[in-house]
Amino acid sequence: MARLLRILRCYWSTSLQAELEYRSNFVVQAIGSSLALAGSIFALSLFYRGAGFPGWTFEEGLVVQGLYSAFAGAIACLLSPNLSRIVQHVEAGTLDFVLLKPIDAQLTLSLRVLSPWGVPDLLFGIGVIAYGAWHAPAREGSVMLAIVAAGFGAIIIYGMWFLVATTSVWFTKIYNATEVLRGLLDAGRFPMAAYPAAYRFVFTFVVPVAFLTTVPAELLLGRGQPAMLLGAAGLALLLLVASRAFWRFALKSYTGASG
């Protein structure tokens, strides 16, 4: 573990140095993130000028919106800059060098790069969560259970994204597939109560967006049951094991740069 932490520190310090050569980009990204979040909150407020979402106050909806923004920031920091490079490695043949290193290839491909550009979304999202939870109707929620549920949500989205990225071993043009996945994840910006029953089924059992935002929000607000963690934990474990098994299966078909 100590060796792994040293390697990650080296990886991340190098990638941050490269990214921060253009520091003004961080300011631009922060402005863009704040405007995007303001637009999302404005869109949410439009729903509450009408009927709103059944069983959810505006402040509770803000918690879901904040969780979505925080996840978007985490994706921009780690998930997107790393897994999008798998396609580039396969196309250029540089995946060979990753496989030859004395460290697990999946771990390297998943954590090699740390980007600072998602930090504004992450911080703004946490701020919106805190504001919404503070002003929401008082209930006996659990911050710890919400954090654990959000952790399981992070594993779920990683497993889904890595499964899609691994298909680049056979199909290098998977950009459309990742954009479709990103579009489906956008459904997590609103509580699941906002959607018809058929959509709620899809976003819970097919593309489990509900476990990213709605379930942690319900636990934080005291609306959900701790048993929800069992479903989140089981799904996270299933996707993590599936992504590992699928990666090993894909490597059997990888022929290298010379193939």
Helices and strands as residue ranges (DSSP letters): H 2-19, H 24-48, H 58-74, I 75-79, H 80-92, H 95-100, H 105-111, G 116-118, H 119-135, H 143-166, G 167-169, H 175-185, G 186-189, G 192-194, H 197-201, I 202-206, G 209-211, H 214-221, H 228-251
